[in-house]
Every structure is written in C-alpha cells, then in structure tokens.
Amino acid sequence: MSVARQSVLIGIAICLVLMLIASFGVIPAIIGALFQEVVDTVTILWALRARIDKTEVTSISSGNGKKHPAKA
C-alpha cells in the first residue's frame, strides 16, 4: 500500500507542477498532453515496484540460486 500511495502522490505532484506551467501559457497544449502521458507512464512504473517479490530479490542477491514461485 505504501508504494501505491507514493505513486499516487508522485503523479499528483507532477501533474500540479505541469498544470501550473501550462496555465501561464509557457508550453503549448500538445506538449502538455505529451507530458501527461509521461506522467502516467512514470506513475504506472513506480506502482509496479509493488509487484517485486522481496524473497526473490533477497535470494538472488545472496547467490543461493533458489527460485521462488511468483505470487498471484
């Protein structure tokens, strides 16, 4: 849940900054739309961190080579 909260807050913060910039006419609308797609992608990628299996990362870093089944 903490990763989900982080990704939502990051998305909101970036959107607010971009909306403030766009409201002063610094960037054209098409560039603003492209930036929004970048924000969405960053937020989704950040949220995907929650799918990392901590036990798998630990076993890989310790070098024992065991593979753990993926969580559903």
DSSP file (Angstrom, degrees, kcal/mol; ACC not computed):
  #  RESIDUE AA STRUCTURE BP1 BP2  ACC     N-H-->O    O-->H-N    N-H-->O    O-->H-N    TCO  KAPPA ALPHA  PHI   PSI    X-CA   Y-CA   Z-CA
    1    1 A M     >        0   0    0      0, 0.0     4,-2.5     0, 0.0     5,-0.2   0.000 360.0 360.0 360.0 -31.5    0.0    0.0    0.0
    2    2 A S  H  >  +     0   0    0      1,-0.2     4,-2.4     2,-0.2     5,-0.1   0.890 360.0  50.4 -67.0 -36.1    2.9    2.4    0.6
    3    3 A V  H  > S+     0   0    0      2,-0.2     4,-2.5     1,-0.2    -1,-0.2   0.900 110.0  51.1 -65.9 -39.3    4.1    2.0   -2.9
    4    4 A A  H  > S+     0   0    0      2,-0.2     4,-2.1     1,-0.2    -2,-0.2   0.922 111.1  47.5 -63.2 -44.0    0.5    2.7   -4.2
    5    5 A R  H  X S+     0   0    0     -4,-2.5     4,-2.5     1,-0.2     5,-0.2   0.915 111.8  50.9 -62.6 -42.6    0.3    5.9   -2.0
    6    6 A Q  H  X S+     0   0    0     -4,-2.4     4,-2.6     1,-0.2     5,-0.2   0.923 110.0  48.9 -61.0 -44.7    3.7    7.0   -3.3
    7    7 A S  H  X S+     0   0    0     -4,-2.5     4,-2.3     1,-0.2    -1,-0.2   0.890 112.1  48.5 -66.4 -37.6    2.8    6.5   -6.9
    8    8 A V  H  X S+     0   0    0     -4,-2.1     4,-2.5     2,-0.2    -1,-0.2   0.935 113.6  46.6 -65.6 -45.3   -0.4    8.5   -6.5
    9    9 A L  H  X S+     0   0    0     -4,-2.5     4,-2.5     2,-0.2    -2,-0.2   0.883 112.2  50.3 -65.8 -38.4    1.3   11.3   -4.7
   10   10 A I  H  X S+     0   0    0     -4,-2.6     4,-2.5    -5,-0.2     5,-0.2   0.932 111.9  48.3 -64.0 -45.0    4.1   11.5   -7.3
   11   11 A G  H  X S+     0   0    0     -4,-2.3     4,-2.3    -5,-0.2    -2,-0.2   0.913 113.4  46.6 -61.1 -44.0    1.5   11.6  -10.1
   12   12 A I  H  X S+     0   0    0     -4,-2.5     4,-2.6     2,-0.2    -1,-0.2   0.918 112.5  49.9 -65.3 -43.4   -0.5   14.3   -8.4
   13   13 A A  H  X S+     0   0    0     -4,-2.5     4,-2.1     2,-0.2    -2,-0.2   0.929 112.8  45.5 -62.6 -45.9    2.6   16.4   -7.7
   14   14 A I  H  X S+     0   0    0     -4,-2.5     4,-2.5     1,-0.2    -1,-0.2   0.913 113.1  51.0 -65.2 -41.1    4.0   16.2  -11.2
   15   15 A C  H  X S+     0   0    0     -4,-2.3     4,-2.7    -5,-0.2    -2,-0.2   0.907 108.8  51.4 -62.0 -42.3    0.5   17.0  -12.6
   16   16 A L  H  X S+     0   0    0     -4,-2.6     4,-2.3     2,-0.2    -1,-0.2   0.920 110.8  47.9 -61.6 -43.6    0.1   20.0  -10.4
   17   17 A V  H  X S+     0   0    0     -4,-2.1     4,-2.2     1,-0.2    -2,-0.2   0.936 114.1  46.5 -62.3 -46.6    3.5   21.4  -11.5
   18   18 A L  H  X S+     0   0    0     -4,-2.5     4,-2.7     1,-0.2    -2,-0.2   0.870 110.9  52.3 -65.9 -36.2    2.7   20.8  -15.1
   19   19 A M  H  X S+     0   0    0     -4,-2.7     4,-2.3     2,-0.2    -1,-0.2   0.893 109.0  50.3 -66.6 -38.7   -0.7   22.4  -14.8
   20   20 A L  H  X S+     0   0    0     -4,-2.3     4,-0.8     2,-0.2    -2,-0.2   0.922 112.7  46.5 -63.7 -43.0    0.8   25.5  -13.2
   21   21 A I  H ><>S+     0   0    0     -4,-2.2     5,-1.5     1,-0.2     3,-0.7   0.930 114.5  47.3 -63.4 -45.0    3.3   25.8  -16.0
   22   22 A A  H ><5S+     0   0    0     -4,-2.7     3,-1.8     1,-0.2    -2,-0.2   0.836 102.6  63.5 -67.0 -32.7    0.6   25.2  -18.7
   23   23 A S  H 3<5S+     0   0    0     -4,-2.3    -1,-0.2     1,-0.3    -2,-0.2   0.768 101.0  52.2 -66.4 -23.2   -1.7   27.7  -17.1
   24   24 A F  T <<5S-     0   0    0     -4,-0.8    -1,-0.3    -3,-0.7    -2,-0.2   0.377 116.6-115.1 -91.3   4.3    0.8   30.5  -17.7
   25   25 A G  T < 5S+     0   0    0     -3,-1.8    -3,-0.2     2,-0.1    -2,-0.1   0.699  74.6 133.8  74.7  19.7    1.0   29.5  -21.4
   26   26 A V  S   <S+     0   0    0     -5,-1.5    -4,-0.2     1,-0.1    -5,-0.1   0.864  71.1  34.4 -70.8 -35.3    4.6   28.5  -21.2
   27   27 A I  S    S-     0   0    0     -6,-0.3    -2,-0.1    -5,-0.0    -1,-0.1  -0.923  89.1-113.0-120.7 146.5    4.0   25.3  -23.1
   28   28 A P     >  -     0   0    0      0, 0.0     4,-2.0     0, 0.0     3,-0.3  -0.299  33.6-106.9 -71.4 163.0    1.5   24.6  -25.9
   29   29 A A  H  > S+     0   0    0      1,-0.2     4,-2.3     2,-0.2     5,-0.2   0.861 117.5  55.1 -60.3 -39.0   -1.4   22.2  -25.3
   30   30 A I  H  > S+     0   0    0      1,-0.2     4,-1.9     2,-0.2    -1,-0.2   0.883 108.6  48.0 -65.7 -37.1    0.1   19.4  -27.4
   31   31 A I  H  > S+     0   0    0     -3,-0.3     4,-2.6     2,-0.2    -1,-0.2   0.890 109.9  53.5 -68.4 -38.5    3.3   19.4  -25.4
   32   32 A G  H  X S+     0   0    0     -4,-2.0     4,-1.9     2,-0.2    -2,-0.2   0.892 107.6  50.8 -60.5 -40.2    1.2   19.4  -22.2
   33   33 A A  H  X S+     0   0    0     -4,-2.3     4,-1.6     2,-0.2    -1,-0.2   0.899 110.4  48.9 -65.1 -40.3   -0.7   16.3  -23.5
   34   34 A L  H  X S+     0   0    0     -4,-1.9     4,-1.8     1,-0.2    -2,-0.2   0.910 109.5  52.1 -65.1 -41.5    2.6   14.6  -24.2
   35   35 A F  H  X S+     0   0    0     -4,-2.6     4,-2.5     1,-0.2    -1,-0.2   0.878 105.3  56.2 -61.0 -37.2    3.8   15.5  -20.7
   36   36 A Q  H  X S+     0   0    0     -4,-1.9     4,-2.4     1,-0.2    -1,-0.2   0.888 105.3  51.3 -63.0 -38.5    0.7   14.0  -19.2
   37   37 A E  H  X S+     0   0    0     -4,-1.6     4,-2.2     2,-0.2    -1,-0.2   0.887 109.5  50.3 -64.9 -38.1    1.4   10.7  -21.0
   38   38 A V  H  X S+     0   0    0     -4,-1.8     4,-2.7     2,-0.2    -2,-0.2   0.916 109.7  50.8 -64.8 -42.6    4.9   10.8  -19.5
   39   39 A V  H  X S+     0   0    0     -4,-2.5     4,-2.5     1,-0.2    -2,-0.2   0.924 110.3  49.5 -60.7 -45.0    3.4   11.4  -16.0
   40   40 A D  H  X S+     0   0    0     -4,-2.4     4,-2.4     1,-0.2    -1,-0.2   0.914 111.9  48.4 -60.6 -43.2    1.0    8.5  -16.4
   41   41 A T  H  X S+     0   0    0     -4,-2.2     4,-2.7     2,-0.2     5,-0.2   0.919 111.7  48.6 -65.0 -44.0    3.9    6.2  -17.5
   42   42 A V  H  X S+     0   0    0     -4,-2.7     4,-2.4     1,-0.2    -1,-0.2   0.912 112.0  49.8 -62.0 -42.5    6.1    7.2  -14.6
   43   43 A T  H  X S+     0   0    0     -4,-2.5     4,-2.1    -5,-0.2    -2,-0.2   0.911 112.3  47.0 -63.9 -43.2    3.3    6.7  -12.1
   44   44 A I  H  X S+     0   0    0     -4,-2.4     4,-1.7     2,-0.2    -2,-0.2   0.926 112.5  49.2 -65.4 -44.4    2.5    3.2  -13.5
   45   45 A L  H  < S+     0   0    0     -4,-2.7     4,-0.4     1,-0.2    -2,-0.2   0.892 110.9  50.7 -62.9 -38.6    6.2    2.2  -13.5
   46   46 A W  H >< S+     0   0    0     -4,-2.4     3,-1.2     1,-0.2     4,-0.2   0.905 109.4  51.0 -63.9 -41.0    6.5    3.4   -9.9
   47   47 A A  H >< S+     0   0    0     -4,-2.1     3,-1.8     1,-0.2    -1,-0.2   0.807  97.4  68.0 -67.7 -28.7    3.4    1.4   -8.9
   48   48 A L  G >< S+     0   0    0     -4,-1.7     3,-1.8     1,-0.3     4,-0.3   0.677  79.5  80.0 -66.2 -15.9    4.9   -1.7  -10.5
   49   49 A R  G X  S+     0   0    0     -3,-1.2     3,-1.4    -4,-0.4    -1,-0.3   0.794  80.7  67.7 -59.0 -25.6    7.5   -1.7   -7.8
   50   50 A A  G <  S+     0   0    0     -3,-1.8    -1,-0.3     1,-0.3    -2,-0.2   0.699  89.8  64.0 -68.3 -18.2    4.9   -3.3   -5.6
   51   51 A R  G <  S+     0   0    0     -3,-1.8     2,-0.3    -4,-0.2    -1,-0.3   0.543  74.5 112.5 -83.7  -6.7    5.0   -6.5   -7.7
   52   52 A I    <   -     0   0    0     -3,-1.4     2,-0.8    -4,-0.3     3,-0.1  -0.510  69.6-131.8 -70.0 127.7    8.6   -7.2   -6.8
   53   53 A D     >  -     0   0    0     -2,-0.3     4,-2.0     1,-0.2     3,-0.3  -0.725  13.0-156.4 -81.1 112.6    8.8  -10.4   -4.7
   54   54 A K  H  > S+     0   0    0     -2,-0.8     4,-2.1     1,-0.2    -1,-0.2   0.845  91.0  53.7 -62.0 -35.7   11.1   -9.4   -1.8
   55   55 A T  H  > S+     0   0    0      2,-0.2     4,-2.4     1,-0.2    -1,-0.2   0.868 108.1  50.5 -68.7 -34.6   12.1  -13.0   -1.1
   56   56 A E  H  > S+     0   0    0     -3,-0.3     4,-2.3     2,-0.2    -2,-0.2   0.915 110.3  49.0 -68.0 -42.1   13.2  -13.5   -4.7
   57   57 A V  H  X S+     0   0    0     -4,-2.0     4,-2.2     1,-0.2    -2,-0.2   0.905 112.5  49.0 -62.7 -41.4   15.3  -10.3   -4.6
   58   58 A T  H  X S+     0   0    0     -4,-2.1     4,-1.9     1,-0.2    -2,-0.2   0.912 112.1  47.4 -64.9 -43.6   16.9  -11.5   -1.4
   59   59 A S  H  X>S+     0   0    0     -4,-2.4     5,-1.2     2,-0.2     4,-0.9   0.865 112.6  49.2 -69.3 -34.6   17.7  -15.0   -2.7
   60   60 A I  H  <5S+     0   0    0     -4,-2.3     3,-0.4     1,-0.2    -1,-0.2   0.919 112.8  46.8 -68.3 -42.8   19.2  -13.6   -5.9
   61   61 A S  H  <5S+     0   0    0     -4,-2.2    -2,-0.2     1,-0.2    -1,-0.2   0.808 110.7  52.4 -71.0 -28.1   21.3  -11.1   -4.1
   62   62 A S  H  <5S-     0   0    0     -4,-1.9    -1,-0.2    -5,-0.2    -2,-0.2   0.670 106.9-130.2 -81.0 -15.8   22.5  -13.8   -1.6
   63   63 A G  T  <5 +     0   0    0     -4,-0.9    -3,-0.2    -3,-0.4    -4,-0.1   0.633  68.2 128.0  83.7  13.8   23.5  -16.0   -4.5
   64   64 A N      < -     0   0    0     -5,-1.2    -4,-0.1     2,-0.1    -5,-0.1   0.645  61.5-140.4 -81.0 -11.4   21.8  -19.2   -3.4
   65   65 A G        +     0   0    0     -6,-0.7     2,-0.1     1,-0.2    -5,-0.1   0.453  47.2 147.0  75.0   0.1   20.1  -19.5   -6.8
   66   66 A K        -     0   0    0     -7,-0.2     2,-0.5     1,-0.0    -1,-0.2  -0.457  39.1-143.8 -70.4 141.2   16.7  -20.7   -5.5
   67   67 A K        -     0   0    0     -2,-0.1   -11,-0.0    -8,-0.0    -1,-0.0  -0.915   8.7-152.3-107.2 131.6   13.7  -19.6   -7.4
   68   68 A H        -     0   0    0     -2,-0.5     3,-0.1   -15,-0.1   -15,-0.1  -0.789  28.0-103.0 -99.0 143.9   10.6  -18.8   -5.6
   69   69 A P        -     0   0    0      0, 0.0     2,-0.1     0, 0.0   -13,-0.1  -0.361  43.0-103.5 -64.7 145.7    7.2  -19.2   -7.2
   70   70 A A        -     0   0    0      1,-0.1     2,-0.2     2,-0.0    -3,-0.0  -0.409  34.9-114.6 -68.8 143.3    5.6  -15.9   -8.4
   71   71 A K              0   0    0    -20,-0.2    -1,-0.1     1,-0.1   -18,-0.0  -0.568 360.0 360.0 -78.0 142.3    2.8  -14.6   -6.2
   72   72 A A              0   0    0     -2,-0.2    -1,-0.1     0, 0.0    -2,-0.0   0.451 360.0 360.0 -85.6 360.0   -0.6  -14.5   -7.9
